[in-house]
């Protein structure tokens, strides 16, 4: 009987009807603790990333040999059965000195099975040498030292299976939201050199094609970029997956994805569909020139579970993004 190569990703587990108890059983990494992936598991980054309580993220993609993901306009690549998207959340011990190491929190997987995508989270143990399946989620009390030398603390939440669906859903089905061609259209330092990620994915033969005239977001943290483009890029990756015609918030008519061009659907003088305490007694999602009267900003600031947006996935207010959006609304043409 042929035994599985120990240096190969465990393809059978990806398409299995059940999830293994340990992350290591997938064999995505040759060194779990150091997060060193197998040669078939390719690292990647997004141009702008989702805010998750200031946590850091590392991402990898796996596509089975002799198969390719198909390009889809304004959507994630259509990955073949047996593909995996892997994302580890962590905090550095000290942001001022990366060499001090990381505190690994969880690794989330999106696995492309025959029936479609399925999500599962694995929480890392205290020894940082293994991550274990957490279907019901988990809360982790974690601290780190930030760039200013201050100790920060947060109750980090590993989502349960249903919470994964809150964001990773389109047309009521679980789906990836990050790896759209436009979101990865940037240079990345791979082990064998620095390349545009789309060019590299083509060279590794894991995608079939992509257009050369992509309109991509900008890095919202890059202050040299146009303020409107920065905010639209931030809202796209943080809000647009739900606030879109196919997302969970499609009934609101507030669409914050990158391709939306209608002012009213972007929230300008738009009344909420359902008025509740989430609106804070305010009339419109965005009032140009008046951030303090804008529901969108009110819900970004709030930490009230019945008011805050997004509804889950954060226990802190994203202060830098709040100030950026405040400035954007303040200088918006009336």
C-alpha positions as CSV (number, residue, x, y, z in Angstrom):
1,X,0.0,0.0,0.0
2,X,1.3,3.5,-0.9
3,X,1.8,5.7,2.1
4,X,1.2,9.5,1.8
5,X,4.4,11.6,1.4
6,X,5.1,13.4,4.7
7,X,6.2,16.4,2.7
8,X,2.8,16.7,0.9
9,X,-0.3,18.6,2.0
10,X,-3.0,16.1,3.2
11,X,-5.4,16.4,0.3
12,X,-7.8,13.9,1.7
13,X,-8.4,16.0,4.8
14,X,-9.2,19.1,2.8
15,X,-12.1,17.4,1.0
16,X,-13.2,15.2,3.9
17,X,-16.7,15.5,5.5
18,X,-15.1,16.1,8.9
19,X,-12.4,18.4,10.2
20,X,-9.3,16.9,12.1
21,X,-8.8,17.9,15.7
22,X,-5.3,19.3,15.0
23,X,-4.2,21.9,12.4
24,X,-0.9,20.0,11.9
25,X,-2.8,17.0,10.4
26,X,-3.3,19.0,7.2
27,X,0.4,19.3,6.8
28,X,0.2,22.9,5.5
29,X,3.4,23.8,7.4
30,X,6.8,22.1,7.6
31,X,7.3,24.0,10.9
32,X,4.1,24.8,12.7
33,X,5.4,27.1,15.3
34,X,7.5,29.2,12.9
35,X,4.7,29.1,10.3
36,X,7.0,27.9,7.6
37,X,4.7,26.6,4.8
38,X,5.2,23.6,2.5
39,X,6.4,24.5,-1.0
40,X,2.9,24.0,-2.4
41,X,1.4,26.5,0.1
42,X,2.0,30.0,-1.2
43,X,2.0,33.1,1.0
44,X,0.2,36.3,-0.1
45,X,-1.0,39.6,1.2
46,X,-3.9,41.9,0.5
47,X,-3.4,45.6,-0.5
48,X,-5.8,46.7,2.3
49,X,-6.7,44.3,5.2
50,X,-9.7,43.8,7.5
51,X,-9.4,45.3,10.9
52,X,-9.4,42.7,13.7
53,X,-8.5,44.5,16.9
54,X,-5.1,45.4,15.6
55,X,-4.0,41.8,15.2
56,X,-1.6,40.9,12.5
57,X,-2.3,38.3,9.8
58,X,-0.4,35.9,7.6
59,X,-2.1,34.3,4.6
60,X,-1.4,31.4,2.4
61,X,-3.2,29.7,-0.5
62,X,-3.1,26.0,-1.6
63,X,-4.4,24.8,-4.9
64,X,-4.0,21.1,-5.9
65,X,-1.5,20.3,-8.6
66,X,-2.7,20.3,-12.2
67,X,-5.7,22.5,-11.3
68,X,-6.2,26.3,-11.5
69,X,-8.4,28.9,-10.0
70,X,-10.5,30.8,-12.5
71,X,-10.6,34.6,-12.7
72,X,-14.0,36.2,-11.9
73,X,-14.6,39.9,-12.4
74,X,-15.1,41.8,-9.2
75,X,-15.1,38.6,-7.2
76,X,-12.7,36.1,-5.7
77,X,-11.1,33.6,-7.9
78,X,-13.1,30.4,-8.4
79,X,-10.9,27.9,-6.7
80,X,-11.0,24.2,-7.6
81,X,-12.1,21.5,-5.2
82,X,-9.3,20.6,-2.8
83,X,-8.1,24.2,-2.4
84,X,-7.4,25.8,0.9
85,X,-7.1,29.4,2.1
86,X,-5.2,29.7,5.4
87,X,-5.0,32.7,7.7
88,X,-3.2,33.0,11.0
89,X,-3.9,35.8,13.4
90,X,-1.2,36.9,15.9
91,X,0.2,39.7,17.9
92,X,3.9,40.5,18.0
93,X,5.3,40.3,21.5
94,X,6.6,43.8,21.0
95,X,5.8,45.8,17.8
96,X,9.1,47.7,18.2
97,X,11.2,44.5,17.9
98,X,9.8,41.7,15.6
99,X,12.7,39.5,16.6
100,X,11.1,38.9,20.0
101,X,8.6,36.7,18.3
102,X,4.8,36.3,17.9
103,X,1.9,35.2,20.0
104,X,-0.1,32.9,17.6
105,X,-3.8,33.1,18.4
106,X,-5.7,31.2,15.7
107,X,-5.5,29.8,12.2
108,X,-8.7,30.0,10.2
109,X,-9.2,27.8,7.2
110,X,-11.6,28.0,4.2
111,X,-11.6,24.6,2.5
112,X,-13.1,24.0,-0.9
113,X,-15.0,20.8,-0.7
114,X,-17.3,19.2,-3.3
115,X,-20.3,20.8,-1.7
116,X,-18.7,24.2,-1.6
117,X,-16.6,26.2,0.9
118,X,-16.5,25.3,4.6
119,X,-14.9,27.3,7.4
120,X,-13.2,26.1,10.6
121,X,-10.9,27.8,13.2
122,X,-8.0,26.3,15.1
123,X,-6.8,28.0,18.3
124,X,-3.1,27.8,19.3
125,X,-2.1,26.3,22.6
126,X,0.1,28.0,25.2
127,X,3.1,26.2,24.0
128,X,2.6,27.6,20.5
129,X,3.4,24.2,18.9
130,X,-0.2,23.1,17.9
131,X,-3.6,24.6,17.1
132,X,-6.8,22.7,18.0
133,X,-10.2,22.8,16.4
134,X,-12.7,25.2,18.0
135,X,-16.2,24.8,16.5
136,X,-17.8,26.7,19.4
137,X,-15.2,29.5,19.3
138,X,-12.9,30.7,22.1
139,X,-12.0,33.9,24.0
140,X,-8.3,34.6,24.5
141,X,-7.0,37.3,26.9
142,X,-4.0,38.7,25.1
143,X,-1.6,41.6,25.5
144,X,1.3,43.1,23.5
145,X,3.5,46.1,23.5
146,X,2.8,48.6,20.7
147,X,5.0,50.9,18.7
148,X,4.8,53.6,21.5
149,X,6.0,51.2,24.1
150,X,2.6,50.9,25.7
151,X,1.0,47.6,26.8
152,X,-2.2,46.9,25.0
153,X,-4.8,44.3,26.1
154,X,-7.8,42.8,24.4
155,X,-10.2,39.9,24.8
156,X,-9.6,38.3,21.4
157,X,-12.5,36.2,20.1
158,X,-12.0,33.1,18.0
159,X,-15.3,32.9,16.0
160,X,-17.7,30.0,16.2
161,X,-18.9,28.4,12.9
162,X,-22.0,30.6,12.7
163,X,-20.0,33.8,13.2
164,X,-17.8,32.8,10.2
165,X,-20.9,33.0,8.1
166,X,-21.7,36.5,9.2
167,X,-18.9,37.8,7.0
168,X,-18.0,35.0,4.7
169,X,-21.3,34.7,3.0
170,X,-22.7,35.7,-0.4
171,X,-26.1,34.6,-1.7
172,X,-26.4,32.7,1.6
173,X,-23.3,30.5,0.9
174,X,-19.9,30.6,2.6
175,X,-17.3,32.2,0.4
176,X,-13.8,33.7,0.6
177,X,-13.8,37.5,0.5
178,X,-10.1,38.5,0.3
179,X,-8.4,36.9,-2.7
180,X,-10.0,38.9,-5.5
181,X,-7.5,39.7,-8.3
182,X,-7.7,43.4,-7.6
183,X,-6.9,42.9,-3.8
184,X,-3.7,41.0,-4.4
185,X,-2.4,43.1,-7.3
186,X,0.8,44.1,-5.5
187,X,4.4,43.2,-5.1
188,X,5.4,40.6,-2.4
189,X,8.7,39.3,-1.2
190,X,8.7,35.5,-1.9
191,X,11.5,33.2,-1.0
192,X,12.7,33.2,-4.6
193,X,12.4,37.0,-5.1
194,X,10.0,40.0,-5.2
195,X,7.2,39.7,-7.7
196,X,3.7,40.9,-8.4
197,X,1.5,38.4,-6.7
198,X,-0.7,37.8,-9.7
199,X,2.3,37.3,-11.9
200,X,3.7,34.9,-9.4
201,X,0.5,33.0,-9.1
202,X,0.5,32.6,-12.9
203,X,4.1,31.3,-12.8
204,X,3.1,28.8,-10.2
205,X,0.2,27.8,-12.4
206,X,-2.5,28.2,-9.7
207,X,-4.6,30.7,-11.6
208,X,-5.7,30.7,-15.2
209,X,-5.6,34.4,-16.1
210,X,-6.3,37.9,-15.0
211,X,-6.9,41.2,-16.8
212,X,-4.0,43.7,-17.1
213,X,-6.3,46.7,-16.6
214,X,-7.5,45.9,-13.0
215,X,-8.7,48.8,-10.9
216,X,-7.3,47.9,-7.5
217,X,-7.8,49.4,-4.1
218,X,-5.0,51.4,-2.4
219,X,-3.4,50.7,1.0
220,X,-5.6,52.8,3.3
221,X,-2.7,53.3,5.6
222,X,-0.7,55.0,2.9
223,X,-1.2,58.7,3.6
224,X,0.3,59.7,0.3
225,X,-2.7,58.3,-1.4
226,X,-5.9,60.3,-2.2
227,X,-8.2,60.4,0.9
228,X,-11.3,59.3,-1.0
229,X,-9.4,56.3,-2.4
230,X,-8.1,55.4,1.0
231,X,-11.6,55.5,2.6
232,X,-13.2,53.6,-0.2
233,X,-10.6,50.9,0.0
234,X,-11.0,50.6,3.7
235,X,-14.8,50.4,3.5
236,X,-14.5,47.9,0.7
237,X,-12.5,45.4,2.6
238,X,-14.1,46.0,6.0
239,X,-17.7,46.5,5.1
240,X,-18.2,45.8,1.4
241,X,-18.5,42.0,1.7
242,X,-21.7,42.4,3.7
243,X,-22.9,45.8,2.4
244,X,-23.2,44.7,-1.2
245,X,-26.1,43.4,-3.4
246,X,-25.0,39.8,-2.6
247,X,-23.9,40.2,1.0
248,X,-25.7,39.7,4.3
249,X,-26.6,43.4,4.5
250,X,-28.0,43.6,1.0
251,X,-31.5,44.6,2.2
252,X,-30.1,47.8,3.7
253,X,-29.4,49.4,0.3
254,X,-26.1,50.7,1.8
255,X,-23.5,49.4,-0.5
256,X,-19.8,50.0,0.4
257,X,-18.0,47.8,-2.0
258,X,-15.4,49.4,-4.3
259,X,-17.5,49.4,-7.5
260,X,-20.4,51.3,-6.0
261,X,-20.7,54.8,-7.6
262,X,-24.2,56.0,-6.6
263,X,-24.0,58.5,-3.8
264,X,-27.2,57.5,-2.1
265,X,-26.1,53.8,-2.0
266,X,-22.8,54.9,-0.5
267,X,-24.8,56.5,2.3
268,X,-24.9,60.2,1.3
269,X,-28.2,61.6,2.7
270,X,-29.5,58.0,2.9
271,X,-32.0,57.1,5.5
272,X,-31.6,53.7,7.2
273,X,-34.0,51.0,6.2
274,X,-34.8,50.1,9.7
275,X,-34.5,52.8,12.3
276,X,-33.4,51.5,15.7
277,X,-31.0,52.5,18.4
278,X,-28.2,51.6,16.0
279,X,-28.8,54.9,14.3
280,X,-28.2,56.8,17.5
281,X,-31.1,59.1,16.7
282,X,-29.4,60.3,13.5
283,X,-31.2,60.7,10.2
284,X,-28.7,59.7,7.5
285,X,-25.8,57.3,7.0
286,X,-23.6,60.2,5.8
287,X,-24.2,63.9,6.1
288,X,-21.5,65.7,4.0
289,X,-19.5,68.1,6.2
290,X,-21.1,66.8,9.4
291,X,-19.4,63.6,10.6
292,X,-21.0,63.9,14.0
293,X,-24.4,63.6,12.3
294,X,-23.4,60.5,10.2
295,X,-24.7,57.1,11.3
296,X,-21.8,55.3,9.5
297,X,-19.2,57.0,11.8
298,X,-21.4,56.6,14.9
299,X,-21.5,52.9,14.4
300,X,-17.7,52.7,13.7
301,X,-17.0,54.4,17.0
302,X,-19.6,52.6,19.2
303,X,-18.6,49.5,21.3
304,X,-22.3,48.8,22.1
305,X,-23.1,45.3,20.7
306,X,-26.4,46.5,19.4
307,X,-24.9,49.5,17.6
308,X,-21.4,48.8,16.6
309,X,-20.3,47.9,13.1
310,X,-19.1,45.4,12.2
311,X,-21.4,43.5,14.6
312,X,-18.7,41.0,15.5
313,X,-15.0,40.5,15.0
314,X,-13.8,43.4,17.1
315,X,-13.6,44.4,20.8
316,X,-11.8,47.7,20.1
317,X,-12.6,50.8,18.1
318,X,-10.3,51.3,15.1
319,X,-9.2,54.8,16.1
320,X,-7.1,55.5,13.0
321,X,-9.8,54.5,10.6
322,X,-12.4,56.6,12.6
323,X,-10.3,59.7,12.2
324,X,-9.8,59.0,8.5
325,X,-13.5,58.6,7.9
326,X,-14.2,61.6,10.0
327,X,-11.9,63.7,7.8
328,X,-13.4,62.2,4.7
329,X,-17.0,63.2,5.7
330,X,-15.9,66.6,6.9
331,X,-14.4,67.6,3.5
332,X,-17.1,65.8,1.4
333,X,-18.8,68.2,-1.0
334,X,-22.2,69.2,0.3
